[in-house]
Amino acid sequence: MTAPRSNALHGGRVTGGHAPAPRWSREQIRAARVAPLLPLLQKQGLQIIQRAAGNVELAAYPGLLIKDSYWRWPQRNLAGNAIDFFVQVLGLSFHDAMRLLTGT
């Protein structure tokens, strides 16, 4: 009988035959954080409403304001970068958000 193999990506334990989640470089994460949200949201078919000072609002999420790669939702006391948007607002996993933002 052999001892379990170590896998540093999963806290030293071997996963049950699943491929390990991709490991993202610091550069990829930094780039994803500042990815412009508007083109990605338009590609997803979300209706955009133009607001003052270069802000946009999403019709499906009243009160949520987006500008460049940042967003804020004052009514819910939420705000963040592009990764945070896909995780906190749209409910994607971190890895799915990264795949979407990096195009991989």
N, C-alpha and C positions, 0 to 999 in steps of 0.2 A: 504494500500500500504506500502511495506517495503522499507527501505533505502538500497542502494547498499552496498554489503559487500566489505570490504577492502581486498586487496591481496598484501602483501608486496613484492612479487616477481615481480609484474608488476606495480610498482610505485603507489600502493594504489588503483588501479582500477581493476575491475573484467573483465576478458576477455570474449569474446562472446562464452562461452561454450567449448572453447578449453582447453585441458589439459595444465597446466603450463609447461614451459620448465624446464628440470631438473636443479637442483641447484648443481653445482659441488663444492666439498670441495677444500680448498687451496692445500691440499696434492695431490688430483687428478690432479689439474691443474699443479702443479709443476712437477709431474711425467710425465704428457703428454708433457710438454715442452721439457723434456730431453729424450723422447722415441726415440730409434734408428730408423731413417727413412728408411734405406736400406731394411730391411725385409718387411716393410709395402709397400714400392714401388714395390718390386719384387712380392709381393702377388697381387698387383693391375695390374701386367702384364706390367709394364713400363720397357723399355729397358735401361739397365745400361751400361755405358762406364767407365771403370777403368781409373783413372788419377793418376798423381804423388802425393806423400805424403798422400796416403790413401783417397784421394778425389774421388768422382764419379760424372759423368755427366749424365743427362738424355737425351737420343737421341731426345725426343719430345720437349725438352726445351734447345736448344743450348746455351752454356755459363753458365747455371745454375749449380753450384757446390754444392755438398752435402758431408758432413763429420759428421758421427755420428748423432746427433740430430739437427745439424745446417746446414744452407744453405746460399748461397749468389749468387746473380745474378748481377755481376758488371755492365753489359751493361744497366741494368734497375735501377741501384742504389737501389736494394732491398736486404734484408738479414733478417734472423730471426731464430726462433726455430721451433720445429716440428709443433706446433699449427699454427704458422704463415704460414708455408709451405702449409698446407691444406686449409687455408683460403685465403691467398694472391695469391698463384700460382694455386691451383686446384679449387678455387672458392667455397669451402664448407662453410657452416655456422659454427660458433663457436661450436654449439652443435653437429653438424654432425662430425666435426673434433674431438671433445672430445670423441664421441661414437666410432669412428674408432680407436683412439689412446688408449682408455681404454679397448676396446673390449667389450663394453656393448651395 
